Amino acid sequence: MNLRVLFLTAALAAATMPAMADNETVITVNAKKVGAPIQPTMYGIFFEDINFAADGGLYGELVKNRSFEFTPDHLMGWKTFGKVDVRDDGPFERNPYYVRLSSAGHPDLWTGLQNEGYFGMGLQQDADYRFSVWARVPDGRTSKLWIQFVDQTTMDEHQEFANADLTIDSQDWKKYTVTIKSPRAIAKAELRIFLVDDKRHSGTGTVDLEHISLFPVDTWMGHENGMRRDVAQALYDLHPGVFRFPGGCIVEGTTLQLRYQWKNTVGPVENRPTNKNRWENTFTYRYYPDYFQSYGLGFFEYFQLAEEIGAEPLPVLNVGMACQFQNGEDAHAPATVEGLQQFIDDCIDLIDFANGDPATNQWAKLRADMGHPEPFNLKFLAIGNEQWEQPYYDRLAIIAPAVRRVHPEIKLIGTSGPNAEDKWFEHGWEAMRRLKADLVDEHYYRDINWYKNWMNRYDSYDRKGPKVFAGEWACHDRGKKWNHAGASIYEAAFMTNIERNADVVHMATYAPLFAHIEGWQWRPDLIWYDNLSTARTASYYVQQLYMHNRGTNVLPTTVTLPGGQPAANPVEKGQDGVFASSVLDKQTGELIVKAINTTAQPQPLRVVVRGKKLQATATLTALDCSNYDAENTPGQAEVVAPRATTLAAQASQLTYTLPAKTFVVIRVPLYD
């Protein structure tokens, strides 16, 4: 936006408006001049398996290392007793390891296993849990398993508080299932399995076990290989427009061999290979040697979840490069068609998996076989995550045209690198224009002062170039790198800049999305959880208020400071003040005004509407962030939360005292 035009518009508006109080900030909205459309994808979410976001988080599986594939310790997460052997000739080609339970050799000696789960197993009172296992009796003699939920910290007489028997009767590998009800809520249960006989004495037979699994029956949408309901519900309640997955640096991997490969994450869940998580080895000061990816949450599940929460799927695939931060100039696939063919194929095959006809395409047939014969209607694909300079540009210049030749209907997204204001960033944008990327992915994890200085970031962007995807961003304060209310108010203010530049910015996704309170490595994060409950942060509610009040079109909006002085952007660079944006919702006929006061003082506010009249009553939703250090945590999840009320409006204006450090959304119907 041209600042001269902004000042002139504000001055003209000030000259024609009725007399205002000297201490008022005035927001003037031109309701007749309907501006740029706001993309349905404007506000969304970004998922990466960091902070135990997948296994131990969103994914409903409670058993850690269920297929004994963690390396080098195949029994990581398990305690064993009696005679337990790990073997590697199992029934699943990509998950060959399993355990053999044999008689301990004495009636008073026991053989079995115990799994610790992810920081324990969270069980809800009176909830049903589905235990399943692939098993066989190699000698053909029927044997029994005694399955228990246990609390090893209890002072009760019995550690076990729920149990079931399971008979294994086939010499061939077969899936067995039993449902167990938990009589109480417990955050740190464990799963214990005994080898027994018909009378629950120590077993004398032999049993092979593979893919030992425990899921709540009540998963999100009831899927057997499903998501934890309360965590997925938090995503649904946002109403996101776009869902970016699976990363992030997870896409790159520490090495190319360890990169995320989507083809390993589809098909029967028991045959999806385990992979070492990129974030296991990144932070020695918060190190988790048991951080692996089971791939139970894979690309089919990502697409399905996107569909169920109403978001456009936006997958990110590898560009032929491992993480540059960890490898420098090494670990790149050759920048030739031959060297990159597998990466080209991955892109084309993924589009076919998502959108293809099962009758003519093998990847589409796999999608149908997994339970979704209809296409997922994929429209976007990002190639590369956070790479920079010539190694990235050379590879994207080969992969992107090859994908476009086969699928010209897909919008391709490139990246401007890991920073938002340096030479790498400038070079990245130059390269993305040259390569004709449809959108450019920008990342900025920055402190409050940075956001204060960039409240006009997109005003001067080239209107003819690629569109912007703010793919990873979040605000924190120096010395307070966690989710406190004081930072979230600046996120709300910054988003007015995103909104008023909807002709340039087509997507924005906060990051990271999830964190387990006992397994986090990165802060701040949008949603926190323990094993039993979730906490939606102040930042979550900022995003939710924008998503629920997206509107359809931008309306020209100016901010005039007390005394009639036009405000730039809307305050001086680096300063606190009142920030605002306005949109029209054509579907409801409503004006939606977002106003944020980042100062420490209440601000008398007047909203003046040109070209339309206002209904007598407006709804106002306020997010009070004045308790600077306040944060929502499991157990105290609503310390900072939106509150709705009504507000009287006159024919063309309304007044309101905007409290300190508060974000408000005002919705009011318009009429001629």
C-alpha positions, 0 to 999 in steps of 0.5 A: 500500500502506498503510504502517501495514499494512506495519509491522504485518505486518513486526512480526507476522512478526518476532514469530513467526520463529525467532531471527535473527542481529543483523546479518541483514536478513530478507526475509519472504514470505507464500507462501499469500497470493497477490496481484495478477496480474502483467500479461504486459505488465509489462516491455517495450521502447520503440523510438524512432529516436534515436541512429541506432536505425533506419537505421544500427542495427536496420534492416539497410539499409547504404546511406545515402540510397538513394533520393536523397531527402535534402534539400536535398542529394539526393546526401548520403552519396554521392560522384559522379564522371564524369557523374552527374545527379539527376532528379526524374521517377522511377517512384515517386510519393513518391520521385521522385528518381533519378540518371542515369549517362552516359558520361564521354566518354573511355576513361580517364574514369569515371562512377559513385557511391560510398556511405559508409553509416552511419559506414561499412558493416559487413561480416562475413567470408564473409557474403553481401550482397544488392545491389539497384537499380531501373534502366533504360537510357533509350535501350534500349542494354544497359549494365553496372554494376561493383559493388564493396566497397571499403576506402579506408583500405587499404594493399593494392594494391587498394581493392576486395575484392569485386565483381560485374557487373550487366547493365541491359537494360530500357528500363522500370524494373525491379528488379535483384539480385545477391549479393556475398560479403565475404571479410573482416570490415570495419567501414567498407567503402564501396559503389562503382558504376562504369558499364562496358562488357562488358570493364569498360572505361569505359561509353559508355551511359546508365543510370538508378538508383533505390533502390540498396540493400545488405542482409545476406542473413542478416537477422533471420528472413530477411526481405528488408527485414529487421533486423540479426540481432544487434541484433534478437536482443538484443531477442528475448533479453530476452523483452519483454512489450510493444513500444512504437513508434515514439516518443517525440518522433519521433511529434510531429515538429518541425512537424506536417508532419514528424511521423511518419505511419504511412501513409507507412511501409507498402506497397512499401518503394521508395515510402515517402517519406523524412522528416527525423528529429526528432532531427537538429536538437535537439542542436547539440552532437551534430549530424547533418545527415544524420539522416533516416528512410527508413521502410524500418523501418515499421509493418508491420515493427514489428508483425512484429517484435513478433510474432516476439519475443513482445511485445504491440505498442503503437503511439503516434500523433499527437494533432494536436500537434507537439513542445511543447518546440519550438513552445510554443503553436504547431503544433497542429491545430485542436481540432475534429472537422473539424480532427482528422479526419485524426488520428482516421482515422489511429487507426481505420485503424491498428487496421484495418490491424493487426486487420481482415479483408482481405476487407472492409477496405482497410488490412487488405488492405494488411497481407495484401498485405505478407505477413501475412493474419492479424491482429496482434491489437493491443490497445493504442493510445497517443494523444499522446506527452509533451504536457501541459495544455489543448492536449493534453486538448482534442484527446484529448477529441475523438480518444479517444471517436471511436476508442472508438465504432468500436473499444471493444475497444482500450485507450487510453493517455494521458500525464501529460506530460514530468515525474513530480512537478510540477503538469503531472503532477498536471493530467495525471493529473486529465485522464486520469481525467476522460477515462477513459484505460485507462493513463497514460504516465509518464516520468522520466529522473532521477539516482540521488538521485531514485530513492533518494527514490522507491522507494515511488512507487506504494505510495500510488497510487489503486487505482481509477484508470487503470493506470500505464504507465511508458513512458520511464525510466532512471537516471543519476548526476550527471556520469555520464550514461552506462551505468555499473553504479553507476546500474543497481543503482538501476534494479533496486531501483526495479523492486521498487516496480513489481513489488510494485504490480502491481495499479497498474502494468501496463507499464514500458519502459526508454528509450531502447533503442538507440544507435550509438557514433558516432551517439548524442545521448542517454544512457544507452541499453539496447543499444549497437552499432558496425557489427559488434557489440553491447553489452548494458549492465548496465541491459539485464541488469537488465531481462532478469532481471525479464523472465525472472523475471516470475512470475504473481502478487505475494506479500506481502513485508516487509523487516526490518532488522538487530536486528528493526526493520521497514524502510519502503519498505524503507529510509528515504527517500533511503537505501541498503539492501536492497530486495526483492520476491517473486512466485509463478510458478504455471506452474512452482510456483516462488517468485521473490525479487528482492533488491538491495543498494545499499549499499557493504557485504555484507549478511547475508540471510535469506529466510523463507517462510510457508505453503509449504516450499522444495525443497532447492536454489534457483538464484541469478543475481547481477548484480554492479554493485560496479565502479561505473564499469564499462560494457559496450561493443562489444569489451568486452561482458561486463564486467558480466553475470549469473552463475548458481549454486545455493543450499542451502535449508532447509524454510522459509528460506535464507541468503545474504550479499548482496554490495555493489551486487549484484542477485540473483534467487532461484528455488526450487520450493515445496511444501505 
